[in-house]
Amino acid sequence: MYGDPATVRKILTELGDTWAVVGLSTNQRRAAYGVADVLQRFGKRIVPVHPKAETVHGEQGYPSLEAIPFEVDVVDVFVNSDLAGAVADEAAAIGAKAVWFQLGVIDVAAYDRTRAAGLDMVMDRCPAIEIPRLG
């Protein structure tokens, strides 16, 4: 329900290639680091979003979504579920086209708000698992 194949495909292939990855830092042990690498290998531009605003995988980082000075297509969320709703709201506020909550990130109310705001959304899925399947 929260990651139907048509929505997964649309987000990965039709909505644009600029992905803000919220929670991405230089910590190579974190899932966000590896997922961002996969997204890059599949032609996505990743934008690290983390309070430290570190450069990751050669891309300039920003401390928040609203600090990014260009358009973002998809917001990929690697924060705890209790913080994810606020990130989804920020994604809608900056004009993103879609929000993607990673595996284990679940907030049904945020999903409903985000969809009601007109954004596509996937929850509790990983784009690094889904994108190779599109082949």
N, C-alpha and C positions, 0 to 999 in steps of 0.2 A: 504493500500500500504506500509506503513512504519512499519507495524507490522503484517505481514501475519501469519496465524496460524502455518504454517510449520516452519518458522524462529523462532517464539516464542517457539515452542516445542523444536526445535534443541538447542537453547541457554539454555533453562531450564533443558534439560535432557541429552544432548550429549557432550557438549563442555567442561565440567569440573566443578568442584565445588568451585573454588576459585574466589570470587567476590570482587573486589576493589570497595568500595562505596565512590565515590568522593562527598564531602560535608557532610560526616557523622561526627557528634560531639556528645558530651554528652547531648546536648539540647534535652530533651525528647518531646518537643513540635513540633519539626521539623519532617516532613514526613520521612526523611532518617532514623531516629531512629527506628520508627515502622517497616518500610520495612526491615531494616537489621535484626530485630528480627524475622520477618516471614521467611526470607531467611535462618537464622540459624535453625529455627524449621523444615525446609524442607531439612536440611542436607548440606547447603552451608557454606563454611568458608568465613566469611566476613572480609575484610581488610579496616579499616577506613582510609580515605585519607582526610586530613584537615590541614590547616596551623598550627593548635595547636598540631597536632599529638597525640591526646588524645586516651587513651584506652577506647574502647566502647564495650559493651557486652562481656567483657573478652578478646577482641582481641587488640593487639598492633596497634596503629595508626602510620601513616607516613605522612610527610608534602607534599608529591607529589607522583605521580605514579612511577617516576624514582627512588625514594628513597626505594621502596619496594625491598628487597633483594631476592625475589623468584618469580617464575612464577605466573602470574595472567591470569585466563581464560577469565573472563568477567569484563568489567568496567561499573559500574552502575553510571549514572551521575545525580547528584542532584544540579546542578548549573544553574544560569540563562542562557537562550538561547544564549545571546551574548558572554558568556564565554565557552559554551559547545563545540564549534568547536575545540578550542585549546585542550580541554581534549580528544576529539576523536582522534586528531592527535597524542597526547602523547600515547594514548592506542595503536595505530598502531606502534608507535616507540618502545614501550617496548615489542611488540610481543603478545599482547592480541589476543584472538580468536574472541571476539565479544564486541560490545558496545551497551549499553542499555540507551537511553535517557528517563527519567521519564516523567510522565504526565506533559504536559505544556512545556516541553523542546523540542524546535523545531529549527532545523537548516538544511534546505534541502541541502545546499552546503556541510556541514559536512557529512551528510548521504551519498551523492554521492561520496565524497572523501574516506570515510571509506569503502564503498562497493568496490570501485575501487582498494583499497589497499588489498582486499581479506578478509576482516573481515565481519562477519555477523553483522547485526545491526537492532535494533528495536527503534522506536522513538515515543514519546508521548503515552507510555504505562507504566503500573506498574507491576513489577514481582510479587508483593504481591497479586495482583488481579488475575494474570494469573496462577501462580503455583498451587493454590488449584484446579483449573479447570482441571488440567491434570489427577488428581485422578487416 
